Amino acid sequence: MTPYAEMTKDEMKKELEELHAEYDKFQNLGLNLDMSRGKPCKEQLDLSMGMMDALYSGADLTCEDGTDCRNYGTLTGIKEARVLIGDMMENNPDDIIIYGNSSLNVMYDTISRAMTHGVLGHTPWCKLDKVKFLCPSPGYDRHFKITEYFGIEMIPVEMLPTGPDMDVVEDLVSSDEAIKGIWCVPKYSNPQGYSYSDETVRRFARLKPAAPDFRIFWDNAYGIHHLYDRDQDHLIEILAECKRAGNPDLVYKFASTSKVTFPGSGIASLATSKNNLEDIKEQLKNQTIGHDKVNQLRHVRFFKDIHGMTEHMRKHADVIRPKFEAVEEIFDRNLSGLGIGEWTKPKGGYFISFETLPGCAKEVVAHAKKAGVTMTGAGATWPYGKDPKDSNIRVAPTFPSLADLKTAAELFTLCVKIVSLEKLIAE
């Protein structure tokens, strides 16, 4: 295909006229499709329905150590659940706290605790003149919403295929004691699907922060969410690497089963150093007597061990892999060679990241919405919702049916063409 930028204005206008006619046909279909969030589809949720049979009225709800899961207690979670989630997170069960259903809630809680009571005895952040956070961008919008809510200044850091630009991270963290943390989705990142390289993880573990209470918020949301059996990304385990580097307290590592079992009723977890754990437990004992042990036991009885969880995730991959491949095929067929967009081809996770020509993302999303397809808002993947280039769009293939997804992807590429041509004609 001839790159649009190499066409004459007359050729561009003729092409645009044909595209508008095609767009009108989509509008007449009365579509109402939602690709705005990375939600599991019904077929994925159905995979976990056996959990409803794992416990029943006659079941013994006693743990191996004699804990009755129906009663109060066990602040850090039942041992069996910590073993299972420890294997999922690649961490020692003794270094883990099991929470309720949402890791996002745990992250919010961790920021809130740092604001009001500080980190390991340091000054509470709310008493400081300025608190800053590094935000690899494009990134996860809900991370950014937490820090924005607490009035923390967010500093974008460019995301590379190997992870955040570590030259920038190292420079900023070592020179500014107001920088208290950084958001990370290290494996199959949201939205690009990138995984941090070995060098990036090692450089994180060896950071020399100016602030003694600086923490890496390591959200390993997609740690076992591979699309392929053999072609998978692998990550160096950050807590062990920090310990080797003499920085054992540097990381809070988060995970959950939200996209493994049921997003509304999974189990969330935090792994960190002994010092950090004791600090957190001092606060947690004032907040709760213990989280939902019945749900923890339900997960253990359903999966039995990490091998059961791995097999379960293969079934997830079988459902969503054709969706990712369909989107990538349509993008390739409709847009390759035109010079108006680039997109990632992840090996796991829940998203594809699309880059339009500068200044086009909001218009592409608006055109798609007008024809009946709701995308993630343009700009959402940047702090404060402000994409400086107005170019990034997060594509979420998992929730729609395959047929609906193909329709949505065809419409999306049509919108990219129309908006790009209109921009090039106007220049």
N, C-alpha and C positions, 0 to 999 in steps of 0.2 A: 504494500500500500504506500502511496505517496504521502510523505509527512505533510500535515496541514500547513506548516509554516513555509513550505516550498511551493504551495499553490498560488496562483494569481488570485487577485480579489474576486474576479468574475467566477473563477472555479470554486472559490470558497462559498460565494453566494448561491451558486447553483446547488452545491452539496448541502448547504444549510436549508434550502427550500425543500429538498427531498427528505431531509431529516425531520423537519417540522411536520411534514405530511405523515411520517411514520409515528411521530410523537402523538399526533392527534388520534391515531388509531388506538394507542395505549390508553389515552385519556377516556376514550369511549368504552373501554372494557370495564370501567367502574371498579378498579382494583382497590383492595384494602389490605395491604401486606405490611408486616412490621419486622424490620431488620435493625431495630434501634438498640437492642441489648443482647448480650451473649447468654441467652437462656437455653437450657436443654429443651429438646422437643419432647412430645408425649412419648414417643418410642423409647427415648432414653430414660425417662422417668419410670416407664413400665418395667425396665430392667431390674429395678430395686423393689418391686412389689413383694417379692419373697420375704423382705424384712418384716412385713406385716404378720407373717406366719412364724417368725423366729421366736417370738414371745407370745404366750397365750395365757388364759386364766389359770390353767393348771401348771404353768411353767415354774421351775425353780429359779427365782431371781437372786440367788445367792452367788457371790463371786467365789473364786478359788480360795481367797483368804478369809472367807466367812462374812464379808460385807453384804448386808441386805440392801439391794439397790433401791428398794421402795422407801427407804428411810433417809434421814438426814446424814450429812457427813461426807468425808472423803473430798477435801477441798481441791486437790490437784487432779482428781479423776481416778476411776478404778484402774487397778494395775493392768488388767487385760487390755483395756482401751489404750493405755499409754504404751504398751508393747506393740499393739497393732499400728497405732499412729506413729510410733517411733520408727517402725520399719518403713512406713510410708514416707516419713520425713528424713530417713537415714540418720536418726539421732538416738542417743541413749534414752530409754524410757524415763530414767530418773531426772533427765533435763527438760521434761515436758510437763506443761499444765494443760489439761483438757477443759475446755470451756463449754459454752452453749452452742447454738446453731450457726453463729456467724463470726468469721474471722475479721470481717470489717468492723464489727462491734468491738472486738478485742483491740484492734488498731486504734480505734477512736478512744477506747478506755485507756490505752497506753499513753496516748498524747495528752488526754485529760489529766491523768495522774502526774505526768511530768509538769504540766502547767500549774497544778495546785500544790503538789508536794515535792517536786523535783525528782532527780534521778540519782539514786545511791547517795543521798545526803547532800547533794548540791542544791543551789538556790532554785526554788520553784521558778519555772519559766515566766509565770505571770508577774513576777516581781522584777523582771529584767526590762531594760529600756527597749530592747529589740530582740526578737527571735526569728531566725531564718531557717528555711528548709530547702535542700536541693531537690529538684523535680526533673528527672530524666524525661524528655519530651520528644515526640508524642508519648503520652503515658496514660495511666488509669485515672479516669475522671473522678472516681469516688475517693481515691487517695487525696487528690487535690482539694476536694470539697471539705475534707476533714481539716486540713491545715488552714484553709481559707476561713472556715467557721471559727477557729480559735484565733484568728487575726495574725497568723504566722506568715511572714513574708516569704513568698515562693520564688525561687530562682531557677529558671529553666536551664537544663544542661542537655546538649545534643545527644540523642541516642544514635549509636552506630550499630552496624550488624554484630559487633563484638560486645555491645553493652554501652553504658554511658561513656562519654569522652573522659577517660580517667585522668588525662593531663589537667583538664579543667577541674575535675572533682578534687584531685590531690591539692591543686593550687588553692582553691577556695577554702577547703576544709582546714588546711594547715595555717591559713593566714587570717581567718575571721572566727573569733570565738563566739560570735552570735549565731553561727551556723550550728544547729543542734541535731540535724538529722538529714537523711536522704531516703526517699521512697525508691524501692526496687521491686520489679517483677522479673526475677533473674532467669526464669525458664519459660520459653514460649511467651514472651512478653506481650502485654496488652498495650497497644494494638498490633504490633508488627509481627509477633511470633518469633522474635529473636531470642537466642539463649546466650548468656554471658560466656565469653571465652575463658579458658583456664587462667590466662594472664590477667584478665579483668577481675576475676574472683580473688586471685592472689594479691592484686594491688588493693582491693577493698580491705582484705584482711590486714594489710600492712599500712593502712592510713595512719597519719600522725595528726589527729585533730587538735586544733588550738583549744577547743572546748573539751574538758574532761568528761562532760555529760553528753557528748555527741553519740548518737546511736544510728546504726544502719537498720532501717525498717525493711526487712527481707521477706517480701510476700511471695512465697513459693506456691502460688495458687494453682499452677498447672504442672506440678512436679511429676505426676504420673499420667498426664493427659497427652499421650502420644497418638498420632494418626496412623503410624506405620509400625509393624512388628520389628523390622530390622533397621530401618532408616530413622534412628532416633537421636535426639540431642542428649548429652550427658553433662552434668554440672558437678564441679568440685564442691564438696560439702563445706559450707562457709563456717560453721562453728568450730569444726576440727581445724580448719585452716587458720582461723583467728587464734586458736589456742597455740598452734605451732608458731605463729608470728608474735606471741607474747601479748596479744590483745583479746583475752578471753571474754571481756565484758562488752565488746564493741557492737554485738548484733542482737536484735530481736528477730527471730525467725517465725513467721506465721504460716499456717496452712489450715485447710478444712476439707471436709468431704462434701462440700456444697454441690460440686459438679461431678461427684462420684456416686452419691445416693440421691437424696432429695434436697434441693437448695434451701427449702424452707425449714428443714428439720434434720440437717446433718450435724456433725460435731466439729468444732473449731479447736485449734491448738496453738500453743506458743512454745517454742524451744529456745533456751538461752543458757547463759552461764549460771553457776551456783549462786554467785553474788547477786545477779539480776533476779534470779528466782526468789531468793529470800526477800529482796526488796519488794517484789510484786506480791508475794504471799502476805506480807505485813499489811498491805492495803486490801488485798482480796478477802481476807478473813473478816473485814469490816463490811464487806459488800454482799457476801453470800456465805451460806453454810456449805454449799456445794452445788454443782451444776447437775443437769439431768442424767443421773446414773442409769436409769432405765433405758434411755436412748443410747448411751454408751454401750451397755450390754447388748442391746439389739444389734448394733453394728458388729460387735465381736461375734455374736452367735451366727449372724448372716454370713460374714466373710470367713470366719474361723482364723485365717492368718493372711499374711501379705500375698501369698500365692493366689488365694481366692480373690483378693482385691485386684491383682494384676489381670487375672482372667476376666473379671468383671469389666475392667477398663478396655480390654480388647473388644468386648461387645459394644461399648460406647463408640470406639473407633470405627467399627463396622457400620454403625448408623450414620456418623457424621463425615467420614472420609469421602464418600461420594459427593457430598454437598460442597466440600472445599474444592474437590477436583472439578466439579461442574462450574463453579464460579471462576476458577483459574482458566478453564478451557474457554469460557465465554469471553473473559477479559482478553486472553491471548488472541482469539479469533477476531474480535471486534476492534481491538485497540492497538495491537502490536504494530510497530512501524509508523504510527501516526505522530509520535512525539508529543502526545498530550497527556500522558499519565504513566505512572510506575506503580507497581504493587508488589507486596511480599508474597512468598510461597512457603508458608510455615510447615514444619513437620509435626506440630502439635498445638495445643492451646485452643482458643475459641474465636480468633479474629484474623482478618486479613487487613493490612494497612494500605490505603490507596493515597497516592500523591497526585493531585491535579496540577495543571499549570498554576503559577502563583495568581492569587486573586479569584480563583474559580470555585473553591470548595463550597462556600455558602450557597452559591447559585445552583450548583449541581444538586445539593441536598434539597433546595427549594423546588427545583424542577421535578425531582423524583417525588416529593411530597404532593405536588400539584397533580401528578398522574396516579397517585394512590399508593406509593411506597414510602414508608417512614424509615429514615436512616438515623443513626446517631447524629446529633447536632454537630455541624461543622464548628471546630474550635474546642469541642468538649475534651479533646485529648491534650489540651494545653492548660497550664495554670490560669485561673481566672476566666477560662473559656475563650482566651484570646490567642489564636494561632497567628503569629506575626506574618506568615506568608499566605494565610487563608488557603491552604493547599491540602491539609490532611483530612481524610475521611476514614472512619473505622467501619469496616464491613463485618457484619455478624451473621455467618451463614447457618448457624445450628438450628434455630427455632422454626423457620418455615419448612413446609414440605418440600421435597426435591423439585416437584413441578412448579410450585410457587416461587421457589428460589431461582430457578432458571428464568422464569418470567421477570422477576425483580432484577436479576443480573443483566438481562438483555436491555431492560429499561434504563438501568443505571448507566450502562455504557453509552446508550443513546443520549442520555442527559450530559454525559461528559463530552461527547462530540459536539453537541449543540452549543453548550456554554463555552467550550474552547474556541469554536469557530467564531462565535459572536465577539469574543475577546480579541482574537487575531484580526478580524475585520475592522474592529474599532481602533486598533493601534495604528 
